Amino acid sequence: MAKQKQPLTGKALIKEVCRRIRVARSYWDAHNNAACRRERDRALALYNTLTKEQKEQIPQVLRVWLRYRSEKYFGAHRTPPKSKRNSK
């Protein structure tokens, strides 16, 4: 995917946050934890740039999923993922 020259704003930013959360959810359903973590981090970074009014425009189901997965499975209290190369 090509890098964007201008940062997203307004409706495009909200749409991109929703898209990234949905992608992370699909990776989660497929048990692809590394890809889910990467997409969730990207979605969360964009989500944190939104204003309160913009956050309310994101469907509640997506907001709840992002918050729940962020805290329970990917929070600071969890053991960080190991590298596949160093595990041997």
C-alpha distances in whole Angstrom, upper triangle without the diagonal:
4,7,9,13,15,15,15,19,21,20,16,16,19,17,13,16,17,14,13,17,17,15,17,20,19,18,21,23,22,23,20,21,19,16,18,19,15,14,17,17,14,16,19,18,17,20,22,21,23,26,29,29,25,25,28,26,24,25,28,27,23,25,28,25,23,26,28,26,25,29,30,28,26,28,30,33,31,31,27,25,27,25,25,27,29,31,33
4,6,9,12,13,14,18,20,20,16,16,19,17,14,17,19,16,16,19,20,18,20,23,22,21,25,26,25,27,24,24,22,19,20,21,17,16,19,19,15,17,20,19,17,21,23,21,23,26,29,29,25,26,29,27,25,27,30,29,25,27,30,28,25,28,30,28,27,31,32,30,28,30,31,34,33,33,29,28,29,27,28,29,31,33,35
4,6,9,10,12,15,18,19,15,15,18,17,14,16,19,16,15,19,20,18,20,23,23,22,25,27,27,28,24,24,22,19,21,20,17,16,19,17,14,16,18,16,15,19,20,18,20,24,27,27,23,24,27,25,24,26,29,29,25,26,29,27,24,27,29,27,26,29,31,29,27,28,29,33,32,32,28,27,29,27,28,29,31,33,36
4,6,7,8,12,15,16,12,12,16,15,12,15,18,16,16,19,20,19,21,24,24,24,26,29,28,29,26,26,24,21,22,22,19,17,19,18,15,16,18,16,14,17,19,17,18,21,25,24,21,22,25,23,22,25,28,28,24,25,28,27,24,27,29,28,26,30,32,30,28,29,30,34,33,33,30,29,31,30,31,32,34,36,39
4,7,9,12,16,17,14,14,18,18,15,18,21,19,19,22,24,23,24,27,28,27,30,32,32,33,30,30,27,25,25,25,22,20,22,21,17,19,21,18,16,19,20,17,19,22,25,25,22,24,27,25,24,27,30,31,27,27,31,30,27,29,32,30,29,32,35,33,30,31,32,36,35,36,32,32,34,32,34,35,37,39,41
4,6,9,13,14,12,11,15,16,14,16,19,18,18,21,23,22,24,27,27,28,30,32,32,33,31,30,28,25,26,25,22,20,22,20,17,18,19,16,14,17,18,15,16,19,22,22,19,21,24,22,22,25,28,29,25,25,29,28,25,27,31,29,28,31,34,32,30,31,32,35,35,36,33,33,35,34,35,36,38,40,43
4,7,10,12,10,8,12,13,11,13,16,16,16,18,20,20,21,24,25,25,27,30,30,31,28,28,26,23,23,22,20,18,19,17,14,14,16,13,10,13,14,11,12,15,19,19,16,17,21,19,19,22,24,26,22,22,25,25,22,24,27,26,24,27,30,29,26,27,28,32,32,33,30,30,32,32,34,35,37,38,41
4,7,8,6,5,9,10,8,10,13,13,14,16,18,18,19,22,23,24,26,28,29,30,27,27,25,23,22,22,19,17,18,17,13,13,15,13,9,12,13,10,11,13,17,16,13,15,18,16,15,19,21,23,19,19,23,23,20,22,25,25,23,26,29,28,26,27,28,32,32,33,30,30,33,33,34,36,38,39,42
4,7,6,5,8,10,10,11,14,15,15,17,19,20,21,23,25,26,27,29,31,32,30,29,28,25,24,24,22,19,19,19,16,14,16,14,10,12,13,10,9,11,14,13,10,13,15,14,14,18,20,22,19,19,23,23,20,22,26,25,24,27,30,29,27,28,29,33,33,35,32,33,35,35,37,39,40,42,45
4,6,5,7,9,10,11,13,15,16,17,19,20,22,23,25,26,27,29,31,32,31,30,29,27,25,25,23,21,20,20,17,15,16,16,12,12,14,11,9,10,12,11,8,11,13,11,12,16,18,20,18,17,21,22,20,22,25,25,24,27,30,30,28,28,30,34,34,36,34,34,37,37,39,41,43,44,47
4,5,5,6,9,10,11,12,14,16,17,18,20,21,23,24,26,27,29,30,29,29,28,25,24,25,23,20,20,20,17,15,17,16,13,13,15,13,11,12,14,12,9,11,12,9,10,13,17,18,16,16,20,21,19,21,24,24,24,27,29,29,28,29,31,34,34,36,34,34,37,37,39,41,43,43,46
4,5,5,6,9,10,10,12,14,15,16,18,20,21,23,24,26,27,29,27,27,26,23,22,23,21,17,18,18,15,13,16,15,11,12,15,13,11,14,16,15,11,13,15,12,12,15,18,19,16,17,21,21,19,21,24,24,23,26,29,28,27,28,30,33,33,34,32,32,35,35,36,38,40,41,44
4,5,5,6,9,10,11,12,14,15,17,18,20,21,23,24,26,27,25,25,24,21,20,20,18,15,15,15,12,10,12,11,8,9,11,9,8,11,13,13,9,10,13,11,10,14,17,18,15,15,18,18,16,18,22,21,20,23,26,25,23,24,27,30,29,31,29,29,32,32,34,36,37,38,42
4,5,5,6,9,10,11,12,14,16,17,19,20,21,23,25,26,25,24,24,21,19,20,19,15,15,16,13,10,12,12,9,8,11,10,8,10,12,11,7,8,10,8,7,10,13,14,12,12,15,16,14,16,19,19,19,22,24,24,23,24,26,29,29,31,29,29,32,33,34,37,38,39,42
4,6,5,6,9,10,11,12,14,15,17,19,20,21,23,24,23,23,23,20,18,20,18,15,15,16,13,11,13,14,11,11,14,13,12,14,15,14,10,11,13,10,8,11,14,15,12,13,17,16,15,18,20,20,20,23,25,25,23,25,28,30,30,32,29,29,32,32,34,36,38,38,41
4,5,5,6,9,10,10,12,14,15,17,18,20,21,23,21,21,20,17,16,17,15,11,12,13,10,8,11,11,8,9,13,12,11,15,16,16,12,12,15,12,10,13,16,16,12,13,17,16,14,17,20,19,18,22,24,23,21,23,25,28,27,29,27,26,29,29,30,33,34,35,38
4,5,5,6,9,10,11,12,14,15,16,18,20,21,20,19,19,16,14,15,13,10,10,11,8,5,8,9,6,6,10,10,9,13,14,14,11,10,12,11,8,11,13,13,9,10,13,13,10,13,16,15,15,18,20,20,18,20,22,25,24,26,24,24,27,28,29,32,33,34,37
4,5,5,6,9,10,11,12,14,15,16,18,20,19,19,19,16,14,16,15,11,11,13,11,8,10,12,10,9,13,13,12,15,15,15,11,10,12,10,7,8,11,10,7,9,12,11,10,13,15,15,15,18,20,20,19,21,24,26,25,27,25,25,28,29,30,33,35,35,38
4,5,5,6,9,10,11,12,14,15,17,19,17,18,18,14,13,15,14,10,11,13,11,8,12,13,11,11,15,15,15,18,19,18,15,14,16,13,10,11,14,13,10,12,15,13,12,16,17,16,17,20,21,20,19,22,25,27,26,27,25,24,27,28,28,31,33,33,36
4,5,5,6,9,10,11,12,14,15,17,15,15,14,11,10,11,10,6,7,9,7,5,9,11,9,10,13,14,14,18,19,19,16,14,17,15,12,13,15,14,10,12,14,12,10,14,16,14,14,17,19,17,16,19,21,24,22,24,22,21,24,24,25,28,29,30,33
4,5,5,6,9,10,10,12,14,15,14,14,14,12,9,11,11,7,6,10,9,6,8,11,10,10,13,15,14,17,18,18,15,13,15,14,10,11,12,10,7,8,11,8,7,11,12,11,11,15,16,15,14,17,20,22,21,22,21,20,24,24,25,28,30,30,33
4,5,5,6,9,10,11,12,14,14,14,15,12,10,13,13,9,9,13,12,9,12,15,14,13,17,18,17,20,20,20,17,15,17,15,12,11,13,10,7,11,12,10,10,13,14,13,14,17,18,17,17,19,23,25,23,25,23,22,25,26,26,29,31,31,34
4,5,5,6,9,10,11,12,11,12,13,9,8,11,10,7,9,12,11,9,13,15,14,14,18,19,19,22,23,23,20,18,20,18,15,15,16,14,11,14,15,12,11,15,16,13,15,18,19,17,16,19,22,24,22,23,21,20,23,23,23,26,28,28,31
4,5,5,6,9,10,11,9,9,10,7,5,7,8,5,6,9,9,8,11,13,13,13,16,18,19,22,22,23,20,18,20,19,15,15,16,13,10,12,13,10,9,12,13,10,11,15,15,13,13,16,19,21,18,20,18,17,20,20,21,24,26,25,28
4,5,5,6,9,10,10,10,12,10,7,10,12,9,8,12,13,11,13,16,16,15,18,20,20,23,23,24,21,18,19,19,15,14,14,11,9,12,12,8,9,12,12,10,12,15,15,13,14,17,20,21,19,21,20,19,22,23,23,26,28,27,30
4,5,5,6,9,9,10,12,10,8,12,13,10,11,15,15,13,16,19,18,18,21,23,23,26,26,26,23,21,22,21,17,16,17,14,12,15,15,12,13,16,15,13,15,18,18,16,16,20,23,24,22,23,21,20,22,23,23,26,28,27,30
4,5,5,6,5,7,9,6,5,9,10,9,10,13,14,13,15,18,18,19,21,23,24,27,27,28,25,23,24,23,20,19,19,16,14,17,17,13,13,16,15,12,14,17,17,14,14,18,21,22,19,20,18,16,18,19,19,22,24,23,26
4,5,5,6,6,9,8,6,9,11,10,10,13,15,14,15,18,19,19,21,24,24,27,27,28,25,22,24,23,19,18,18,15,13,15,15,11,11,14,13,10,12,15,13,11,12,16,19,20,17,18,17,15,18,19,19,23,24,23,26
4,5,8,9,12,11,9,12,15,13,13,17,18,17,18,21,22,21,24,26,26,29,29,29,27,24,25,24,21,19,19,15,14,17,16,12,14,16,15,12,15,18,16,14,15,19,22,23,20,21,20,18,21,22,21,25,27,25,28
4,5,8,11,10,9,13,14,13,14,18,18,18,20,23,23,23,26,28,28,31,31,32,29,27,28,27,23,22,22,19,17,20,19,16,16,19,18,15,17,20,18,16,17,20,23,24,21,21,20,18,20,20,19,23,25,23,25
4,6,9,9,8,11,13,13,14,17,18,18,19,22,23,23,25,28,29,32,32,33,30,27,29,28,25,23,23,20,18,20,19,15,16,18,16,13,16,18,16,13,14,18,21,21,17,18,17,14,16,17,16,20,22,20,22
4,6,6,6,9,10,11,12,14,16,16,18,20,21,22,24,26,27,30,31,32,29,27,29,28,24,24,24,21,18,20,20,16,16,19,17,14,15,18,17,13,14,17,20,21,17,17,15,13,14,15,14,18,19,18,21
4,6,5,6,9,10,10,12,14,15,16,18,20,20,22,24,26,29,29,31,28,25,27,27,24,23,23,20,18,19,18,15,14,16,15,11,13,15,14,10,10,14,16,17,14,13,12,9,12,13,13,17,18,17,20
4,5,5,6,9,10,11,13,14,15,17,19,20,21,23,25,28,29,31,28,26,28,28,24,25,25,22,19,20,20,17,16,18,17,13,14,16,16,12,11,14,16,17,14,13,11,8,10,10,11,14,16,15,19
4,5,5,6,8,10,11,12,14,15,17,18,20,22,23,27,28,29,26,24,26,26,22,22,23,20,17,19,19,16,15,17,17,14,14,17,17,14,13,16,18,20,17,17,14,12,14,14,14,17,19,19,22
4,5,5,6,8,10,10,12,14,15,16,18,20,21,24,25,26,23,21,23,23,19,19,19,17,14,15,16,12,11,14,13,10,11,14,14,11,10,14,16,18,15,16,14,12,15,16,16,20,21,21,24
4,6,5,6,9,10,10,12,14,15,16,19,20,23,24,26,23,21,23,23,20,20,20,18,15,16,16,13,11,13,13,9,9,12,12,9,7,11,13,15,13,13,11,10,13,14,15,18,19,19,23
4,5,5,6,9,10,11,13,14,16,17,19,23,24,26,23,21,24,23,20,21,21,20,16,17,18,15,13,15,16,13,12,15,16,13,11,14,15,18,16,16,13,12,14,14,16,18,20,20,24
4,5,5,6,8,10,11,12,14,16,17,21,22,23,20,18,21,20,17,18,18,17,13,14,16,13,11,14,15,12,11,15,16,14,12,15,17,20,18,19,16,15,18,18,19,22,23,24,27
4,5,5,6,8,10,10,12,14,15,19,19,21,18,16,18,18,15,16,16,15,11,12,13,10,7,10,11,9,8,12,13,11,9,12,14,17,15,17,15,15,18,19,20,23,24,24,28
4,5,5,6,9,10,11,13,15,18,19,21,19,16,20,20,17,18,18,18,14,14,15,13,10,11,13,11,9,12,14,12,9,11,13,16,15,16,14,14,17,18,20,22,23,24,27
4,5,5,6,9,10,11,13,17,19,20,17,16,19,18,16,18,19,18,14,14,16,14,11,14,16,14,12,15,17,16,13,15,17,20,19,20,17,17,20,20,22,24,25,26,30
4,5,5,6,9,10,11,15,16,17,14,12,15,15,12,14,15,14,11,11,13,12,8,11,14,12,11,14,16,15,13,15,17,20,19,21,19,19,22,23,25,27,28,29,32
4,5,5,6,9,10,13,14,16,14,11,15,15,13,15,15,15,11,10,12,11,8,9,12,11,9,12,14,14,12,12,14,18,17,19,17,18,22,23,25,27,28,29,32
4,5,5,7,9,13,15,17,14,13,16,17,15,17,18,18,15,13,16,15,11,13,16,14,12,15,18,17,14,14,16,19,19,21,19,19,22,23,26,28,28,29,33
4,5,5,7,11,13,14,11,11,14,14,12,15,16,17,14,13,16,15,12,14,17,16,14,17,20,19,17,18,19,23,22,24,22,23,26,26,28,30,31,32,36
4,5,5,9,10,12,9,7,11,11,9,12,13,14,11,9,12,13,10,11,14,14,12,15,18,18,16,16,18,21,22,24,22,23,26,27,30,32,33,33,37
4,5,8,10,12,10,9,13,14,12,15,16,17,14,12,14,15,12,12,15,15,13,15,18,19,16,16,17,20,21,23,22,23,27,28,30,32,33,34,37
4,7,10,12,10,9,13,14,13,17,17,19,16,14,17,18,15,15,19,19,16,19,22,22,20,19,21,24,25,27,25,26,29,30,32,34,35,36,40
4,7,8,6,6,10,10,10,14,15,17,14,12,16,17,14,15,19,19,17,19,22,23,21,21,23,26,26,29,27,28,32,32,35,37,38,38,42
4,5,5,6,9,10,11,15,15,18,16,14,17,19,16,16,20,21,19,21,24,25,23,23,24,27,28,31,30,31,35,36,38,40,41,42,45
4,5,5,6,9,10,13,13,17,15,12,15,18,16,15,19,20,19,20,23,25,23,22,24,27,28,31,30,32,35,37,39,42,42,42,46
4,5,5,7,9,12,13,17,16,13,16,19,17,17,21,22,21,23,26,27,26,25,28,30,31,34,33,34,38,39,41,44,44,45,48
4,5,5,7,11,12,15,13,12,15,17,15,16,19,21,20,21,24,25,24,24,26,29,30,32,31,32,35,36,38,41,42,42,46
4,5,6,9,9,12,11,8,12,14,12,12,16,17,16,18,21,22,21,21,23,26,26,29,28,29,33,34,36,39,39,40,43
4,5,7,8,11,11,9,12,14,14,14,17,19,18,20,22,24,23,23,26,28,28,31,31,32,35,37,39,42,42,42,46
4,6,8,11,11,10,13,15,14,16,18,20,20,22,24,25,24,25,28,30,30,33,32,33,36,37,39,42,43,43,46
4,6,8,7,7,10,12,11,13,15,16,16,19,21,22,21,22,25,27,27,30,29,29,33,34,35,38,39,39,43
4,5,6,6,9,10,11,13,14,16,17,19,20,21,21,22,26,27,27,30,29,29,33,34,36,39,40,39,43
4,5,5,6,8,10,10,12,14,15,16,18,19,20,20,24,25,25,28,28,29,32,34,35,39,39,39,42
4,6,5,6,9,10,10,12,14,16,16,17,18,20,23,24,24,27,26,27,30,32,33,36,37,36,40
4,5,5,6,9,10,11,12,14,15,16,16,18,21,23,22,25,24,24,28,29,30,34,35,34,37
4,5,5,6,8,10,10,12,14,15,15,16,19,21,21,24,23,24,28,29,31,34,35,34,38
4,5,5,6,8,10,11,12,13,14,15,18,19,19,23,23,23,27,29,31,34,34,34,37
4,6,5,6,8,10,10,11,12,14,17,18,18,20,20,21,24,26,27,31,31,31,34
4,6,5,6,9,10,11,10,12,15,17,16,19,18,19,23,24,26,29,30,29,33
4,6,5,6,8,10,10,10,13,15,15,18,18,19,23,25,27,31,31,30,34
4,5,5,6,8,9,10,13,14,14,17,17,19,22,25,26,30,30,29,32
4,6,5,5,6,8,12,13,12,14,14,15,19,21,23,26,26,25,29
4,6,6,5,6,9,11,11,13,13,14,18,21,23,26,26,25,29
4,6,6,5,8,9,9,13,13,16,19,22,24,27,27,26,30
4,6,6,9,9,8,12,13,15,18,21,23,26,26,25,28
4,6,9,9,7,10,10,11,15,18,19,23,22,21,25
4,7,8,6,9,8,10,13,16,18,21,21,20,24
4,5,6,9,9,12,15,18,21,24,23,22,26
4,5,8,8,12,15,18,21,23,22,22,25
4,7,9,12,15,19,21,24,22,21,25
4,6,9,12,15,18,21,19,18,22
4,7,9,12,15,17,16,15,18
4,6,10,13,15,14,13,17
4,7,9,12,11,11,15
4,6,9,8,7,11
4,5,6,7,10
4,6,5,8
4,6,7
4,6
4
